[in-house]
Amino acid sequence: MNIFFILASFLLLGLGVATLVAMIVVLCGIAKRSGTATLLRLGLCLLPLAAYFACVFWFFGPVDYHSPQDLAAAYQTEFGVPPPSDVAGIEARQIVVGDSGAAWLRFSASSQTINSILSRFKESDGVTFSRAAYGSNVPNWWMPDSDKIVLFFIADGWSKHWGYSTAYVGVDRAKSILYFHHSGAD
């Protein structure tokens, strides 16, 4: 486990405890205060709680990449090489929570690059792809149904960084579009 993850966990725990203590102190003093003062104090008590939820979302939320360097790095993380010059329109999202994570990529590429990527996969079906590549963290640009993706592939043991990992690919060869999803856990 990463030391920064442990430190962030303690920070989040501290914010939660601070909120609880502040609420108890304010609620114990309700009979001695006016309604306005009590509401003001309760509002102030909620500030650590708001900070807590902001930290949780920031720390555990998905990361969407936008800069060309970050998009290239996301591609390289998944495929082990920088994107070839024929890869265009990369879109990428990643989420890591504790000892598990997932990534989504979408891009267009030449047949040669698509064939190179698919050489590490075996054929699969749309049901398996759909079951694995959908959920609450899926980015807005992830629309394989709209792009009419009909060829699907799967690769178990995709990443050496995870104890268990599976990658899924959906391809439209006519449009040269590739959808990639990877999920893993330790």
C-alpha positions as CSV (number, residue, x, y, z in Angstrom):
1,M,0.0,0.0,0.0
2,N,1.3,3.5,-0.9
3,I,2.3,5.8,2.0
4,F,0.4,8.7,0.4
5,F,-2.7,6.6,0.4
6,I,-2.3,5.9,4.1
7,L,-1.7,9.6,4.9
8,A,-4.7,10.6,2.9
9,S,-6.8,8.0,4.7
10,F,-5.8,9.5,8.0
11,L,-6.6,13.0,6.8
12,L,-10.0,11.9,5.7
13,L,-10.6,10.1,9.0
14,G,-9.5,13.2,10.9
15,L,-12.0,15.4,9.0
16,G,-14.8,12.9,9.7
17,V,-14.0,12.8,13.4
18,A,-13.7,16.6,13.6
19,T,-17.1,16.9,12.1
20,L,-18.6,14.4,14.5
21,V,-17.0,16.1,17.6
22,A,-18.2,19.6,16.4
23,M,-21.7,18.4,15.9
24,I,-21.9,16.8,19.3
25,V,-20.6,20.0,21.0
26,V,-23.1,22.1,19.2
27,L,-26.0,19.8,19.8
28,C,-25.2,19.6,23.6
29,G,-25.4,23.4,23.7
30,I,-28.7,23.9,21.9
31,A,-30.7,24.6,25.0
32,K,-28.4,27.5,26.0
33,R,-28.4,29.3,22.6
34,S,-30.8,31.1,20.4
35,G,-32.0,29.4,17.2
36,T,-29.9,31.7,14.9
37,A,-26.7,31.0,16.9
38,T,-27.4,27.3,16.9
39,L,-28.0,27.2,13.1
40,L,-24.8,29.2,12.6
41,R,-22.8,26.8,14.7
42,L,-24.3,23.8,13.0
43,G,-23.4,25.4,9.6
44,L,-19.8,25.9,10.8
45,C,-19.7,22.2,12.0
46,L,-20.6,21.1,8.5
47,L,-17.5,22.8,7.0
48,P,-15.2,19.8,7.9
49,L,-17.9,17.5,6.5
50,A,-17.9,19.4,3.2
51,A,-14.1,19.3,3.2
52,Y,-14.2,15.6,3.9
53,F,-16.5,14.8,0.9
54,A,-14.5,17.1,-1.4
55,C,-11.3,15.2,-0.4
56,V,-13.0,11.8,-0.9
57,F,-14.2,12.8,-4.4
58,W,-10.8,14.3,-5.3
59,F,-8.9,11.3,-4.0
60,F,-11.2,8.5,-5.2
61,G,-12.9,10.1,-8.2
62,P,-12.1,9.4,-11.8
63,V,-9.4,11.3,-13.7
64,D,-10.1,12.5,-17.2
65,Y,-7.0,13.3,-19.2
66,H,-7.0,16.2,-21.7
67,S,-3.4,17.3,-22.4
68,P,-1.6,15.6,-25.2
69,Q,1.2,14.5,-22.8
70,D,-1.3,12.9,-20.4
71,L,-3.3,11.2,-23.2
72,A,0.0,9.8,-24.7
73,A,1.0,8.6,-21.2
74,A,-2.4,6.9,-20.7
75,Y,-2.0,5.1,-24.0
76,Q,1.6,4.1,-23.1
77,T,0.5,2.8,-19.7
78,E,-1.9,0.4,-21.3
79,F,-0.1,-0.6,-24.5
80,G,3.6,-0.3,-23.3
81,V,4.6,2.0,-26.2
82,P,3.9,5.6,-27.0
83,P,1.0,6.1,-29.4
84,P,2.2,5.7,-33.0
85,S,1.7,8.7,-35.3
86,D,-1.4,7.1,-36.9
87,V,-3.3,7.2,-33.5
88,A,-5.6,10.2,-33.3
89,G,-8.4,11.5,-31.1
90,I,-7.4,9.7,-27.9
91,E,-9.8,10.1,-25.0
92,A,-8.9,8.6,-21.7
93,R,-10.2,8.2,-18.1
94,Q,-8.7,6.3,-15.2
95,I,-9.9,5.6,-11.7
96,V,-7.9,3.9,-8.9
97,V,-9.4,3.2,-5.5
98,G,-7.2,1.4,-3.0
99,D,-6.1,-1.9,-4.6
100,S,-8.3,-1.8,-7.7
101,G,-8.6,0.4,-10.8
102,A,-10.0,0.8,-14.2
103,A,-9.2,2.7,-17.4
104,W,-11.1,3.6,-20.5
105,L,-9.6,4.7,-23.8
106,R,-11.1,5.5,-27.2
107,F,-9.1,6.5,-30.3
108,S,-8.8,6.0,-34.0
109,A,-5.9,4.3,-35.6
110,S,-4.7,2.6,-38.8
111,S,-5.5,-1.1,-39.5
112,Q,-1.8,-1.9,-38.8
113,T,-1.9,-0.4,-35.3
114,I,-5.3,-2.0,-34.5
115,N,-4.0,-5.4,-35.7
116,S,-0.9,-4.9,-33.5
117,I,-3.0,-4.2,-30.5
118,L,-5.4,-7.1,-31.2
119,S,-2.6,-9.6,-31.5
120,R,-2.6,-9.7,-27.7
121,F,-6.3,-10.4,-27.5
122,K,-8.7,-13.3,-28.3
123,E,-12.2,-13.0,-29.7
124,S,-15.0,-12.3,-27.3
125,D,-18.6,-11.2,-27.5
126,G,-20.6,-8.0,-27.0
127,V,-22.3,-9.2,-23.9
128,T,-19.0,-9.7,-22.1
129,F,-17.7,-6.4,-23.3
130,S,-20.9,-4.5,-22.2
131,R,-20.9,-6.2,-18.8
132,A,-17.3,-5.2,-18.1
133,A,-17.1,-1.8,-19.7
134,Y,-20.2,-0.1,-18.2
135,G,-20.9,1.3,-14.8
136,S,-21.1,4.6,-12.8
137,N,-17.6,5.7,-13.7
138,V,-17.8,5.3,-17.4
139,P,-17.0,8.6,-19.2
140,N,-19.6,10.5,-21.3
141,W,-17.6,9.9,-24.5
142,W,-17.8,6.1,-24.1
143,M,-20.5,5.2,-26.7
144,P,-19.7,1.9,-28.4
145,D,-23.4,1.3,-29.1
146,S,-23.7,4.6,-30.9
147,D,-20.5,3.9,-32.9
148,K,-22.0,0.5,-33.7
149,I,-19.1,-1.5,-32.5
150,V,-19.5,-5.2,-33.4
151,L,-16.1,-6.8,-33.0
152,F,-15.1,-7.6,-29.4
153,F,-11.9,-9.0,-27.8
154,I,-10.7,-9.9,-24.4
155,A,-7.2,-10.5,-22.7
156,D,-6.8,-11.9,-19.2
157,G,-3.7,-11.0,-17.2
158,W,-3.4,-7.7,-19.1
159,S,-1.3,-5.7,-16.7
160,K,1.7,-6.8,-14.7
161,H,0.9,-4.1,-12.2
162,W,-2.2,-5.8,-10.9
163,G,-2.6,-9.3,-9.4
164,Y,-5.7,-9.8,-11.5
165,S,-6.5,-7.8,-14.6
166,T,-8.6,-8.1,-17.8
167,A,-8.7,-5.9,-20.8
168,Y,-11.6,-5.6,-23.3
169,V,-11.6,-4.1,-26.8
170,G,-14.4,-3.2,-29.1
171,V,-13.4,-2.3,-32.7
172,D,-15.1,-0.8,-35.8
173,R,-12.7,-1.6,-38.6
174,A,-14.6,0.5,-41.2
175,K,-14.3,3.6,-39.0
176,S,-10.9,2.6,-37.5
177,I,-12.2,3.2,-34.0
178,L,-11.0,1.3,-31.0
179,Y,-12.6,1.2,-27.6
180,F,-10.4,-0.2,-24.8
181,H,-11.3,-0.9,-21.2
182,H,-9.0,-2.4,-18.5
183,S,-9.9,-3.3,-14.9
184,G,-7.6,-4.8,-12.3
185,A,-7.2,-5.6,-8.7
186,D,-4.6,-6.9,-6.3
